[in-house]
Amino acid sequence: MDNLQNIIELIGKNGSSDGPTAVFAAGKLGEVSMGMAIASVVIGLLFCFFGLKLIKVISALMGLCIGAAGGVVISSIAGVTGFTRIIIIFACAVVLAALVFFLHRVGIFLMTFTFTVSAVFTFVGANEKIYVIAALGAAVVLGIAAMVFAEQGAIIVTSVIGGFSAGTGIVSAAGLTGNLFIGLGIAGALAVIGMIVQFVMFSKKSGKTEKTYAKKSKKKDIMESEVEKARMLLDDDDDDLDD
């Protein structure tokens, strides 16, 4: 997007900003922006309403991104370049993605931690040391809480992230980016609705699981009762034979 913007500015400086090339470049810029907004809405809604069902996939994708970023940092510190750098980045991304896929609680922690830090820095800023410390502290506490209460934490985190992603996309597509309160209102409403929907689906799933467990437990009790009755009958028969 920045490249397209630079092209438009360059054309404008050359005195031909009203020409067909400038119009074409501006149109392409608008298409890219609209495409990103639509993608943000779609991904946000998936997070918002199906976050718990997709938690392993979401965790793996987040692990992939964070692992790749970690690989970049590691290779930069080590001064590694070329194909070796690519291997390090790829390895870090795959390893972390696999780790959080199978240990999705770790993925929930990373998701909560990253979103909390981003949110604090966005609304408060990172200019003051106290803000950075507060953001990291809050992120760790919320991340641990979300990891302990995995299902509930996943629902809340994915609903909030999805709500903000979809809300931002809707505001961008509608051309209302200048009004912060509209964006926050839409994001908050979607997040709340997403939580309600996910908690309802989770409660239904939990109810079905409990019913299944109750049926299995009842069958087990019946079988044990029948076995006990059969054993008592055999004992009675043995007593009769002894008499």
ABEGO torsion letter per residue (X at the ends): XAAAAAAAAAAAAAGAAABAAAAAAAAAAAAAAAAAAAAAAAAAAAAAAAAAAAAAAAAAAAAAAAAAAAAAAAAAAAGBBEAAAAAAAAAAAAAAAAAAAABAAAAAAAAAAAAAAAAAAAAAEAABAAAAAAAAAAAAAAAAAAAABAAAAAAAAAAAAAAAAAAAAAAAAAGAAABAAAAAAAAAAAAAAAAAAAAAAAAAAAAAAAAAAAAAAAAAAAAAAAAAAAAAAAAAAAAAAAX
